[in-house]
Structure formats: structure tokens, C-alpha cells
Amino acid sequence: MVILTLVMVVFAYLLGSVSSAILLCKLLKLPDPRTQGSKNPGATNVLRIGGKAAAATVLIFDVLKGTIPVWASYFLGIEPLYLASIAIASCLGHMYPIFFQFKGGKAVATAFGALLPIGLDLGGLLILTWYSVARVTKFSSLAAICAVSLAPLYTWLLKPLYTLPVLMLSVLIIFRHKQNIIRLIKGTEPKISRKKML
């Protein structure tokens, strides 16, 4: 079980290291998301510089980077606590991709994908939380922070067995947003335009 877990951790990290935002922007001849907008290679920044279709494509691939290794590990019989290490490895790959000089994104979509195997009801609650906060405040980062902060509570209500792994993942994502939190406090965090959210 330990060897299998380690194999899946490595697989999850390598898959997470494939930056769909950078690769898609290169394919579409868009600016490098690491140098434009928020300088974050993720779906929200691609939305700013490339539009809805490009952002949706990045979002789908980033979600799958979390879902595929965790779901595969679940079916391989890996225990819940070990699943947390695999989910975290996916997110660390996105945050610090070995293929892109260890400069990656915030891993919100990848974390969401890693949580999906717990249940679609959890996924629905997280989407509703993110969209509600983003719709009201126009801050994608604040919406992400609120969603991942509530994820352990939602998990405890739905499937308590996975609460600790989800809590570990949530702490990682919130830590990754420390600069966003500082900008939110200072009032310098960029917003998502109402037109692009519709």
C-alpha cells in the first residue's frame, strides 16, 4: 500500500505540473499568463486575457488534474488519509510545476477536482459557494478562499471520514492565497468584470 501510494503521489505531482494555462496560451498565441494580468497561470487570469472559451478549457483540464489521480487511487483501495497526500501532490504540481521552473498557479480548480470523488453534492456546494461570493464581490480569490474554507465543514456534514484530508488540502490552498489576502485587505486585488462572469 505504501509503495502504491508513493507511485500515485509521483503521478499526481507530474500530472499537476502540466500547466494547461501556459500550454493553451502558447497554442492560441495569447500572452503568457505568467506575465499578464494577475501573472497567475490559472483559469481566472486566462479569462482576463483570452476570454471565456480559453478559460473554460483551462478550467476543465485543471479540474481533471485533481480528479484523475484521486479517483484512480480511490478505486485502487488507497485509504482516505493517504488520498490526502495524493490530492496535495496534484495541487503542489500545479503550484510548483517541475516542467515550468516551479512557477505555477493557486490550484483552486485542481483542489476542486481532487474533492470531486468525495461526491457531487460536495462539488455542488463548493461551486455554489464560489459563484455566490464571486457574483456579489467580483473577487475570484475571495470566492476561492471562502469555498475552500467551508470545504471541511461541508465534508464533515456529508462524509465525515474525509474531513481531515479535506482540511489539510484547504489549509494548503489558503496558504497559497496569502498574497491575495494581503491585496484584499489593502484594496488592491483585481476584480472579475460583471460582463465576463455572465
C-alpha positions in Angstrom: 0.0 0.0 0.0 2.8 2.4 0.8 4.6 1.8 -2.5 1.4 2.2 -4.4 0.7 5.4 -2.6 4.1 6.8 -3.4 3.7 5.9 -7.1 0.3 7.7 -7.1 1.8 10.7 -5.3 4.5 11.0 -8.0 2.0 10.5 -10.8 -0.3 13.2 -9.2 2.6 15.7 -8.9 3.7 15.1 -12.5 0.2 15.4 -13.9 -0.4 18.5 -11.8 2.8 20.0 -13.2 1.3 20.1 -16.7 0.1 23.7 -16.9 -2.9 23.9 -19.2 -3.0 27.7 -18.9 0.6 28.1 -20.2 0.3 25.5 -22.9 -3.1 26.7 -24.2 -2.0 30.3 -24.3 1.0 29.3 -26.3 -1.2 27.3 -28.7 -3.7 30.1 -29.1 -0.8 32.7 -29.4 -2.1 34.5 -26.3 0.2 36.4 -23.9 2.0 34.2 -21.3 -0.4 34.2 -18.2 2.7 34.4 -16.0 3.5 37.9 -17.4 0.0 39.3 -17.9 -2.9 40.2 -15.7 -2.6 38.8 -12.3 0.5 36.8 -13.5 -1.2 33.6 -12.3 -1.3 30.7 -14.8 -4.9 29.7 -14.0 -8.4 29.9 -15.4 -9.3 33.3 -13.9 -6.3 35.0 -15.4 -6.8 33.3 -18.8 -10.4 34.6 -18.6 -9.0 38.1 -18.4 -6.5 37.7 -21.3 -8.1 35.2 -23.5 -11.9 35.1 -23.0 -14.5 32.5 -21.8 -13.7 29.6 -24.1 -10.0 29.6 -23.3 -10.7 29.9 -19.6 -13.3 27.1 -19.7 -10.8 24.8 -21.4 -8.1 25.6 -18.8 -10.6 25.1 -16.0 -11.7 21.6 -17.3 -8.1 20.4 -17.6 -7.1 21.8 -14.2 -10.1 20.1 -12.6 -9.1 16.8 -14.2 -5.6 17.1 -12.9 -7.0 16.7 -9.4 -9.8 14.3 -10.2 -7.9 11.6 -12.2 -5.2 10.7 -9.7 -7.5 10.8 -6.6 -10.3 8.9 -8.3 -7.8 6.3 -9.6 -6.3 6.0 -6.1 -9.8 5.6 -4.6 -10.5 2.6 -6.9 -7.1 1.1 -6.1 -8.2 1.0 -2.4 -5.9 3.6 -1.0 -7.0 4.8 2.4 -8.6 8.2 2.9 -5.7 9.7 4.8 -3.3 8.6 2.0 -5.7 10.1 -0.5 -4.9 13.5 1.0 -1.2 13.1 0.1 -2.2 12.4 -3.5 -4.6 15.3 -3.7 -2.0 17.6 -2.2 0.6 16.3 -4.6 -1.7 17.2 -7.5 -2.0 20.8 -6.1 1.7 21.1 -5.4 2.4 20.1 -9.0 0.1 22.9 -10.2 1.6 25.4 -7.8 5.2 24.4 -8.3 5.3 22.6 -11.7 8.6 20.9 -12.5 8.1 21.5 -16.2 7.7 25.3 -15.8 10.5 26.4 -13.5 8.3 25.6 -10.4 6.2 28.7 -11.1 2.6 27.8 -11.2 -0.9 28.8 -10.1 -3.1 28.7 -7.0 -4.5 25.2 -7.6 -8.1 26.1 -6.8 -9.5 24.2 -9.8 -7.2 21.3 -9.2 -8.2 21.1 -5.5 -11.8 21.2 -6.6 -11.1 18.3 -8.9 -9.4 16.4 -6.1 -12.5 16.8 -3.9 -15.0 15.7 -6.6 -14.5 11.9 -5.9 -15.9 12.5 -2.4 -19.3 13.3 -4.0 -21.1 15.5 -6.5 -23.1 17.0 -3.6 -19.8 18.4 -2.2 -18.8 19.7 -5.6 -22.2 21.4 -6.0 -21.9 23.2 -2.6 -18.4 24.3 -3.5 -19.5 25.7 -6.9 -22.5 27.4 -5.3 -20.3 29.0 -2.6 -17.7 30.2 -5.1 -20.2 31.6 -7.6 -22.3 33.3 -4.9 -19.3 35.1 -3.4 -17.8 35.9 -6.8 -21.1 37.2 -8.1 -21.5 39.5 -5.1 -17.9 40.7 -4.5 -16.4 40.3 -8.0 -13.3 38.8 -6.3 -12.3 35.4 -7.6 -9.7 35.0 -4.9 -12.1 35.8 -2.1 -14.6 33.4 -3.6 -12.0 30.6 -3.7 -10.9 31.3 -0.1 -14.5 31.2 1.1 -15.2 27.9 -0.8 -12.1 26.1 0.4 -12.6 27.4 4.0 -16.1 25.9 4.0 -15.0 22.6 2.3 -14.1 20.9 5.6 -17.4 21.8 7.1 -19.3 20.6 4.1 -17.3 17.4 4.1 -18.0 16.8 7.8 -21.7 17.2 7.1 -21.7 14.9 4.1 -18.9 12.3 4.6 -17.1 12.8 7.9 -14.4 10.2 7.1 -12.8 12.6 4.7 -12.8 15.7 6.9 -9.2 15.6 7.9 -7.8 15.1 4.4 -10.0 17.9 3.1 -8.9 20.2 6.0 -5.2 19.5 5.0 -5.9 20.4 1.4 -7.9 23.6 2.4 -5.0 24.9 4.6 -2.6 24.5 1.6 -4.9 26.4 -0.8 -5.5 29.2 1.7 -1.7 29.5 2.4 -1.2 29.8 -1.3 -3.6 32.8 -1.4 -1.6 34.8 1.2 -0.7 37.5 -1.3 -4.3 37.7 -2.4 -5.4 38.1 1.2 -2.9 41.0 1.7 -4.2 42.7 -1.5 -7.8 42.2 -0.4 -7.1 43.9 2.9 -5.2 46.7 1.1 -8.0 47.1 -1.5 -5.7 46.4 -4.5 -6.9 43.0 -5.5 -8.2 42.9 -9.2 -11.8 42.1 -9.8 -13.6 40.0 -12.4 -15.8 42.1 -14.6 -19.5 41.6 -14.5 -19.6 41.0 -18.3 -17.0 38.2 -18.2 -18.9 36.4 -15.3 -22.2 36.3 -17.3 
